[in-house]
Amino acid sequence: MEHIAIMRQPFYDMVLSGEKTIESRWSMNKSAPFNRIKKGDVIYFKKTGCPITAVAEAAEVRFYNLTPSIVEEIAKKYGKQIGTDKFKDYESCFSKKYLTLIWLKNVRQIAPIEVPKSYGAGWIILGDQSGRDKV
C-alpha cells in the first residue's frame, strides 16, 4: 500500500537528513496510519502546502494504546530517533490514546509530485477502497 505523510518543519528536513529515522503519529482516535500501514509499505513525504518531494519504505511498524508510562518509555527509548525534543507541544502526547511508530528505510528525495490539498489531514492512504483517508 502507498501513503502520503504530510509534515511540518523541522521534521521533514530531519527525515531527509537521516536524523529522524522513526516517523511517529500520535492521535486521540484510531486514525490513519494506526493499524493501516505495514512493513514494506511506501510512504511519500510532503511539507505542508507543498508537493511530494521524498519517499521511503516502512522497515518496521508498531502500534500502541497509550498510557502516560508508555509515552515516557517511548520518549526514553526512541525519542532521539523520533525527534521528540523538537516537539513544540510534547506534553500533549500524554493525553493521546494511540501511537503509530514507523521505522524508515531507503529515504530519498524525488522529483516533485503535485497532489490535491489535504484540508488538514496529516496522513493519506492512496488507493484506499474503504472510502476513508482517500485522495
N, C-alpha and C positions, 0 to 999 in steps of 0.2 A: 504494500500500500504506500501511497505518497501523501506527504503532509506539507503544510506551509506553517512555519513558525514566524510570527510577527514579533519583532524585538525592538526594545529601546536601547539607547546607548547607556552605559558603555558596554553592555552585554554582547551586542552584535560584534563589535571590534574584538572583544575578548575571545569569542568563539573563533574568529578568523585568525587571531594571533596564536591560538593554542593555549592561552591562559585559562580559558573556561572549557573544560572537557566534559562537563556534565550539564545538560540543559535540565532545568527544574521548572515544573509548572505546579503552583500551589493554588488550591481552589476551595471554595465552600461547597461546591456541588461536584458530582462526578462528570464534569465536562471534559471534552477532548483536550488532551490526548489520554486522559485517565481510562485505562482498560481498552484503549482503541489503537494503540501502537504496539508493535512487536519488534523484536530483534530482526535486523535486516531491512526494515522499512527505510524509505528515502525521505529525508527532511530537507525542504528548501527553506532558506532563511531570507527574510527581508526586514529592513529597517522600516519602522512605522512611516507611512506615506511615501515609500519608495518601491521600486521594482524588486523582484527577487534577484539576488546577486551572489548567492552562495548555496552550496548543497553539502550534505553529509549523510552518513548511514548510521542507523541506530545499532550500536555494538552490543548494548545490553539495556534492558528496561526493567524498572522496578516500580511497583505501586504501593502506596502506604495509606492506611487510615490513621490519621494523625492524633497524637496526644501531645501535650507540652513536653513530656520527656522524650518522645520520638523526635520532635523538632530539634531539641537540644542535641540529641545523639547524631542526627543528620548533619547539623551545623558543625559539630566537632569532627565527625568522620570525613565529611565531604565538602565542608564549607569553602575551602580554597578552590576546589575544582568547580564548584557551583558559582562562586563569586559572591557569597552572602555578605562579605564585608563591603560590597558596593551597593547593597540593597538600601534604598532611602528609607524604607519602612519595614525593616526586618522584624520588628516587634509584631507586625500584623500576621506574620507566619504562625504565631502561637494561637491565633484564632481560626486558622484554616483547618479544614477537616480532611482534605485529600492532597496527596502529593504524587507526582509522576517524576521519576528521575530517568534521564536518557543519557547513557554514555555515548559520546560521539566518536566516530572514526571517519577517516578519509574526507575531512573537511577541506573544501576548496572553493575558490571564487569561480563564478561562471559569468558568461555574458548576460546582461540584464534581461529579465523576462517580465513584461508588464502583466499585471493581474488586476482584476476588479477590486475596488475598495472593499475592505473587510468590515467596515462600520463597527469598529470597536472589538471585533473578535481577535483574540490573541493566538488562536490556533485554528487551522482549517484542514479538513481531510479531503483530499482530492478524490473524485470518483466515488464518494460515499453514497451508497444506494439506499441508506436509511432515511435520507431527506434531511438529516441533521448535519451541521458543520460542513455544508456543501458549498462549493464555488459555483 
